[in-house]
């Protein structure tokens, strides 16, 4: 189906182990599931940024990945 096709596009995940809104364990579960079916992934996990603060705290690294 077209939904299956769309779901196989490369995906990028930026997340943090200290995010109190989106627990990193859930993000890593999705990453494992996507990886297990061969979806190309780019992943970056920080250990020091709150939710949606990655760009502001790690601007250079963040923009290089995008």
Secondary structure, DSSP 8 states (H G I E B T S, - for coil): -HHHHHTTS-EEEEEETT-SSS-HHHHHHHHHHHHHTT--EEEEEESS--TT-HHHHSHHHHHHH-
